[in-house]
């Protein structure tokens, strides 16, 4: 199961399986359709109560 991620382009959360290999590892955002390199992904911030 993929963990939730935040796209650095559109800032929306999504879950996706990692694609690519080596330095070209990352995810494809289902919202903006852009490739998000693994090192540019950020886990969503926890909701403040």
N, CA, C and O atoms as a Tinker XYZ file with bonds, in Angstrom:
   196  protein
     1  N      0.851000   -1.181000    0.000000    73     2
     2  CA     0.000000    0.000000    0.000000    64     1     3
     3  C      0.893000    1.240000    0.000000    63     2     4     5
     4  O      1.887000    1.297000    0.723000    81     3
     5  N      0.536000    2.214000   -0.803000    73     3     6
     6  CA     1.309000    3.448000   -0.902000    64     5     7
     7  C      0.939000    4.393000    0.234000    63     6     8     9
     8  O     -0.215000    4.468000    0.656000    81     7
     9  N      1.936000    5.101000    0.708000    73     7    10
    10  CA     1.669000    6.070000    1.771000    64     9    11
    11  C      1.203000    7.390000    1.159000    63    10    12    13
    12  O      1.547000    7.693000    0.017000    81    11
    13  N      0.427000    8.177000    1.900000    73    11    14
    14  CA    -0.051000    9.458000    1.358000    64    13    15
    15  C      1.102000   10.431000    1.155000    63    14    16    17
    16  O      2.008000   10.518000    1.985000    81    15
    17  N      1.060000   11.159000    0.050000    73    15    18
    18  CA     2.093000   12.122000   -0.323000    64    17    19
    19  C      1.442000   13.451000   -0.645000    63    18    20    21
    20  O      0.230000   13.520000   -0.851000    81    19
    21  N      2.241000   14.511000   -0.689000    73    19    22
    22  CA     1.761000   15.816000   -1.116000    64    21    23
    23  C      2.557000   16.233000   -2.339000    63    22    24    25
    24  O      3.787000   16.220000   -2.309000    81    23
    25  N      1.882000   16.597000   -3.400000    73    23    26
    26  CA     2.519000   17.003000   -4.646000    64    25    27
    27  C      3.106000   18.409000   -4.481000    63    26    28    29
    28  O      2.403000   19.314000   -4.032000    81    27
    29  N      4.395000   18.610000   -4.838000    73    27    30
    30  CA     4.987000   19.937000   -4.721000    64    29    31
    31  C      4.493000   20.910000   -5.794000    63    30    32    33
    32  O      4.713000   22.116000   -5.690000    81    31
    33  N      3.830000   20.384000   -6.820000    73    31    34
    34  CA     3.333000   21.228000   -7.907000    64    33    35
    35  C      1.945000   21.786000   -7.598000    63    34    36    37
    36  O      1.736000   22.999000   -7.625000    81    35
    37  N      0.990000   20.884000   -7.301000    73    35    38
    38  CA    -0.400000   21.311000   -7.087000    64    37    39
    39  C     -0.787000   21.326000   -5.610000    63    38    40    41
    40  O     -1.870000   21.796000   -5.261000    81    39
    41  N      0.084000   20.818000   -4.741000    73    39    42
    42  CA    -0.104000   20.819000   -3.279000    64    41    43
    43  C     -1.297000   19.988000   -2.815000    63    42    44    45
    44  O     -1.836000   20.227000   -1.735000    81    43
    45  N     -1.710000   19.015000   -3.625000    73    43    46
    46  CA    -2.794000   18.118000   -3.230000    64    45    47
    47  C     -2.200000   16.802000   -2.744000    63    46    48    49
    48  O     -1.133000   16.382000   -3.191000    81    47
    49  N     -2.911000   16.161000   -1.823000    73    47    50
    50  CA    -2.484000   14.866000   -1.310000    64    49    51
    51  C     -2.911000   13.764000   -2.265000    63    50    52    53
    52  O     -3.953000   13.854000   -2.913000    81    51
    53  N     -2.082000   12.711000   -2.343000    73    51    54
    54  CA    -2.421000   11.561000   -3.173000    64    53    55
    55  C     -1.663000   10.339000   -2.681000    63    54    56    57
    56  O     -0.698000   10.459000   -1.926000    81    55
    57  N     -2.097000    9.185000   -3.104000    73    55    58
    58  CA    -1.402000    7.926000   -2.846000    64    57    59
    59  C     -1.087000    7.305000   -4.189000    63    58    60    61
    60  O     -1.943000    7.255000   -5.072000    81    59
    61  N      0.138000    6.830000   -4.349000    73    59    62
    62  CA     0.537000    6.221000   -5.616000    64    61    63
    63  C      1.683000    5.255000   -5.358000    63    62    64    65
    64  O      2.413000    5.378000   -4.375000    81    63
    65  N      1.824000    4.301000   -6.253000    73    63    66
    66  CA     2.939000    3.380000   -6.195000    64    65    67
    67  C      4.146000    4.043000   -6.849000    63    66    68    69
    68  O      4.013000    4.751000   -7.848000    81    67
    69  N      5.314000    3.809000   -6.282000    73    67    70
    70  CA     6.544000    4.377000   -6.816000    64    69    71
    71  C      6.827000    3.798000   -8.203000    63    70    72    73
    72  O      6.624000    2.606000   -8.436000    81    71
    73  N      7.295000    4.642000   -9.117000    73    71    74
    74  CA     7.659000    4.203000  -10.459000    64    73    75
    75  C      9.114000    4.589000  -10.735000    63    74    76    77
    76  O      9.683000    5.434000  -10.043000    81    75
    77  N      9.702000    3.968000  -11.744000    73    75    78
    78  CA    11.069000    4.299000  -12.142000    64    77    79
    79  C     12.100000    3.527000  -11.351000    63    78    80    81
    80  O     11.780000    2.699000  -10.498000    81    79
    81  N     13.375000    3.831000  -11.668000    73    79    82
    82  CA    14.485000    3.166000  -10.996000    64    81    83
    83  C     15.665000    4.125000  -10.907000    63    82    84    85
    84  O     15.759000    5.092000  -11.663000    81    83
    85  N     16.554000    3.840000   -9.979000    73    83    86
    86  CA    17.748000    4.664000   -9.816000    64    85    87
    87  C     17.407000    6.096000   -9.451000    63    86    88    89
    88  O     16.573000    6.344000   -8.579000    81    87
    89  N     18.062000    7.044000  -10.129000    73    87    90
    90  CA    17.839000    8.466000   -9.859000    64    89    91
    91  C     16.499000    8.944000  -10.388000    63    90    92    93
    92  O     16.065000   10.045000  -10.048000    81    91
    93  N     15.832000    8.144000  -11.211000    73    91    94
    94  CA    14.556000    8.533000  -11.811000    64    93    95
    95  C     13.366000    7.923000  -11.081000    63    94    96    97
    96  O     12.331000    7.667000  -11.696000    81    95
    97  N     13.500000    7.687000   -9.776000    73    95    98
    98  CA    12.397000    7.135000   -8.981000    64    97    99
    99  C     11.472000    8.248000   -8.554000    63    98   100   101
   100  O     11.915000    9.359000   -8.262000    81    99
   101  N     10.181000    7.952000   -8.517000    73    99   102
   102  CA     9.229000    8.954000   -8.060000    64   101   103
   103  C      7.804000    8.489000   -8.244000    63   102   104   105
   104  O      7.518000    7.292000   -8.225000    81   103
   105  N      6.912000    9.448000   -8.422000    73   103   106
   106  CA     5.482000    9.186000   -8.501000    64   105   107
   107  C      4.864000   10.071000   -9.570000    63   106   108   109
   108  O      5.415000   11.121000   -9.902000    81   107
   109  N      3.730000    9.658000  -10.111000    73   107   110
   110  CA     2.977000   10.499000  -11.023000    64   109   111
   111  C      1.746000   10.986000  -10.278000    63   110   112   113
   112  O      0.937000   10.187000   -9.808000    81   111
   113  N      1.609000   12.301000  -10.173000    73   111   114
   114  CA     0.474000   12.879000   -9.449000    64   113   115
   115  C     -0.798000   12.673000  -10.262000    63   114   116   117
   116  O     -0.839000   13.039000  -11.436000    81   115
   117  N     -1.840000   12.092000   -9.660000    73   115   118
   118  CA    -3.091000   11.872000  -10.389000    64   117   119
   119  C     -3.885000   13.159000  -10.614000    63   118   120   121
   120  O     -4.819000   13.166000  -11.417000    81   119
   121  N     -3.538000   14.236000   -9.930000    73   119   122
   122  CA    -4.256000   15.501000  -10.055000    64   121   123
   123  C     -3.693000   16.351000  -11.195000    63   122   124   125
   124  O     -4.430000   16.734000  -12.103000    81   123
   125  N     -2.395000   16.646000  -11.154000    73   123   126
   126  CA    -1.792000   17.517000  -12.169000    64   125   127
   127  C     -1.057000   16.730000  -13.248000    63   126   128   129
   128  O     -0.606000   17.310000  -14.235000    81   127
   129  N     -0.930000   15.398000  -13.069000    73   127   130
   130  CA    -0.305000   14.491000  -14.035000    64   129   131
   131  C      1.194000   14.689000  -14.203000    63   130   132   133
   132  O      1.776000   14.145000  -15.141000    81   131
   133  N      1.838000   15.454000  -13.320000    73   131   134
   134  CA     3.268000   15.674000  -13.423000    64   133   135
   135  C      4.030000   14.624000  -12.626000    63   134   136   137
   136  O      3.521000   14.075000  -11.649000    81   135
   137  N      5.261000   14.354000  -13.058000    73   135   138
   138  CA     6.138000   13.420000  -12.364000    64   137   139
   139  C      6.722000   14.120000  -11.150000    63   138   140   141
   140  O      7.217000   15.243000  -11.247000    81   139
   141  N      6.663000   13.455000  -10.014000    73   139   142
   142  CA     7.187000   14.002000   -8.761000    64   141   143
   143  C      8.366000   13.125000   -8.343000    63   142   144   145
   144  O      8.162000   11.989000   -7.915000    81   143
   145  N      9.599000   13.633000   -8.459000    73   143   146
   146  CA    10.759000   12.848000   -8.037000    64   145   147
   147  C     10.657000   12.470000   -6.564000    63   146   148   149
   148  O     10.103000   13.216000   -5.757000    81   147
   149  N     11.192000   11.318000   -6.230000    73   147   150
   150  CA    11.110000   10.805000   -4.865000    64   149   151
   151  C     11.633000   11.804000   -3.847000    63   150   152   153
   152  O     11.044000   11.947000   -2.776000    81   151
   153  N     12.724000   12.502000   -4.150000    73   151   154
   154  CA    13.286000   13.435000   -3.175000    64   153   155
   155  C     12.497000   14.736000   -3.060000    63   154   156   157
   156  O     12.810000   15.553000   -2.194000    81   155
   157  N     11.479000   14.961000   -3.905000    73   155   158
   158  CA    10.652000   16.168000   -3.818000    64   157   159
   159  C      9.322000   15.914000   -3.119000    63   158   160   161
   160  O      8.552000   16.846000   -2.888000    81   159
   161  N      9.055000   14.675000   -2.788000    73   159   162
   162  CA     7.787000   14.364000   -2.123000    64   161   163
   163  C      7.869000   14.710000   -0.652000    63   162   164   165
   164  O      8.912000   14.550000   -0.018000    81   163
   165  N      6.768000   15.181000   -0.122000    73   163   166
   166  CA     6.684000   15.508000    1.299000    64   165   167
   167  C      5.475000   14.815000    1.869000    63   166   168   169
   168  O      4.396000   14.824000    1.276000    81   167
   169  N      5.662000   14.217000    3.018000    73   167   170
   170  CA     4.516000   13.619000    3.680000    64   169   171
   171  C      3.610000   14.740000    4.166000    63   170   172   173
   172  O      4.099000   15.782000    4.601000    81   171
   173  N      2.288000   14.541000    4.099000    73   171   174
   174  CA     1.386000   15.590000    4.559000    64   173   175
   175  C      1.576000   15.906000    6.024000    63   174   176   177
   176  O      1.887000   15.025000    6.825000    81   175
   177  N      1.388000   17.161000    6.371000    73   175   178
   178  CA     1.509000   17.580000    7.765000    64   177   179
   179  C      0.340000   17.043000    8.566000    63   178   180   181
   180  O     -0.786000   17.036000    8.068000    81   179
   181  N      0.571000   16.592000    9.799000    73   179   182
   182  CA    -0.547000   16.102000   10.612000    64   181   183
   183  C     -1.527000   17.225000   10.920000    63   182   184   185
   184  O     -1.142000   18.378000   11.113000    81   183
   185  N     -2.785000   16.862000   10.958000    73   183   186
   186  CA    -3.834000   17.860000   11.253000    64   185   187
   187  C     -3.699000   18.324000   12.689000    63   186   188   189
   188  O     -3.496000   17.519000   13.598000    81   187
   189  N     -3.811000   19.619000   12.884000    73   187   190
   190  CA    -3.745000   20.171000   14.243000    64   189   191
   191  C     -5.103000   20.063000   14.898000    63   190   192   193
   192  O     -6.130000   20.315000   14.268000    81   191
   193  N     -5.105000   19.685000   16.177000    73   191   194
   194  CA    -6.390000   19.544000   16.866000    64   193   195
   195  C     -6.751000   20.749000   17.684000    63   194   196
   196  O     -7.806000   20.771000   18.319000    81   195
